[in-house]
Amino acid sequence: MHKFSFEFGSVDMFTAYGFRIRKRHRLLKPPLRERKLIIPEKSGAYDFGAKYYDEISYLVECDTIKELTEADKREIAYLLSFKNRITFWDEPDKYYIGRIYDAAEIEKVGGIGTYFPLTFICDPFAYGETVNVGIPSNGVYVPEYAGTAETPTRIEIQNNGSVGTVTVQITIRTRRENY
């Protein structure tokens, strides 16, 4: 991937369309999703607490080094409207999952050097690649969790041997925070 660019799915946006990133605006932590109930005829609201996070708006300010046709713009608008992986050159080991909802932003794409913003609506956190590990000979594997927030986990066990498996025991514990 070219420096100051990004990939959307498998498309390198610099190579395909000449997109260069001038600036990115991202939050280090996404906003919490409010869980409040407004009580009629009463002041304030009942707060059930906030545990989960909302989607984030990820603003990417770009310009282009290629002259784009109207057909190119339609293709870009179509491509970016589907939810896909977004990988930036300076974080190749992480990716976001998002899309652009307002295709009107693509209309601002013009000739060479034209500035245009792209606002991606993304899942709240960056993802890392899938980790594949073998179970040690003692049968105990303790995964190291490198994330910062509770996330769903998928464990897939595959028997690659020629002998059937008799007993498989999985113990799952969640990381406990101090409150």
N, C-alpha and C positions, 0 to 999 in steps of 0.2 A: 504494500500500500504506500502511496506517495505521501511525503511529509505534508502536513496541513490539509489532509483530506480525510475522507471517511468511506466506509463500505456500508451499503444498504443491502442486506442479504448477501449475495455473492457479487454484487455490482460495485466495482471501485468507481466512485463518483468522479474522481479526477480523470481517470483513464477514459471513461465512457462519455463524460459531459464537461470536463474541464473545471469541476467545482473545487474551489479552494476555501478553506475555513479561515476567516479573518478573526473571528472571536466566538467563544462558546460561553453560554450562561447556564450554569447548572447549580443546583442546590446540593449541599453536602448531605442534607437530610430532607426527605420529602415531608409534606405537611401531614399531620395526623387527621384522620377522618373523624369529624365530629359525630357524636351520638347523643343528641340533645332532644328533649321533648319540651315544646313550648306549651305551657298550661294556660288555657284561656282564662281571662279575667284575673290573672295573677302576674306579678312582675317577675322577670327573670325566666329561667328555664331549668328543667331537671337534667342534670348531666350524668349520663350513664358511664362516663369515662371513655377515653379514646385509646384503643389498642392497635388498630390497624391503620395503614397509610393509604393516602390517595395517590392517584396517578400524578406524574409530574409533567410540567411543560418544560421542554428542553429547547432553548433558543440557540440556533446555530446561524451565525451571520456569515454569509459566503459571497464570493464573486466567482466569475468564470473566465477562463482563458480561451474559450471557444465561442464562436458565433453559433447560436442555437436557433434552429428553425421552429416554426409553429408545431410541426410534427414532433420535434424533439421535446418541446414543452409538454405536449399531450402525453408523450411516452413517460416523461419524468413524473407528471402529476399522477398518472395511472400507477406507476411503479411505487411511488412513495405513499399511496393511499392504502396499501396493504400492510398489515402488521408484520414486521420483520426485524431481524437483528441489525443494530446500528453499532459499528465498531469504529473507533477513532484511532488515528495513527499513533497518538501518544499513550494509549491504553490498549495495546493489541491483545492483552490477556483477559480483557473484560468486554462485555457488550451490553447494550440496552435493547429492550424490545419495545418498538413503538411505530408510529405512523404519523402522517400529516392528515389532518381532517379538513383543512381549508386549502383547497387546490389553488385558490386565488393568489397565494404567495408565489406560485410558479409563474404567474403572469408578469411578475416584476423582473423575471430573468430576461435580460436583453443581450446586448452585444458584449464584446470583450471588455472585462473589467467592471461590468455592471454589478453593483452591490444589491443583494437581496437576502432577506431573513427567511429561515425555515424553522417553523415551530413544530417540533415533534411532541406528541402526547405519548408518554412512555410509562411502562411499569415502574413502580417506585424505586427499585434498586438496580444496580448493575449486576449482571450475571457473570459467572466464571465458567470455564469449560468443565465438562463432565469428567469426573475422576474415576478411573478404573484401577482397582487394586486386587491383588490376590489375597486370600486369607492365609495368614501364617500357619506354620505346621502345628502350633499349639491351639489353633482354631479360634483365637481371640483377636479381633481387629477392633481397634479404637480409632475411629476417624477423627481427624483434626478439622474442626469447623473454622474456616477463615472469614466467615461473614460477620456482619455487625447486627443483623436482625434475624428474628425467627423466620424461617422459610420452610416450605414443604420439602421433604426429602424422598427420593425414590431409591430403594435398594433392590437390586436385581441379583439373584443368585443363580449361577449357571454351573452345572456339573460337567466339567470337561473330561472327567475320568471315565474309565470303562466299568467301574463298580458303582452300583446304585447307592444313593444316600439314604441312611437310616434315620438319623435324627438331626434336625436343624433347629437351633434355638437362637432367637433374636431378642435381645433386650435393648429397648430404646429408652433413653433418658433425655430430658430436655435440659438445656442450660438454664440455670436459675439465676436471676438477677437479685441483687439486694435492693429492697424497697425502702 
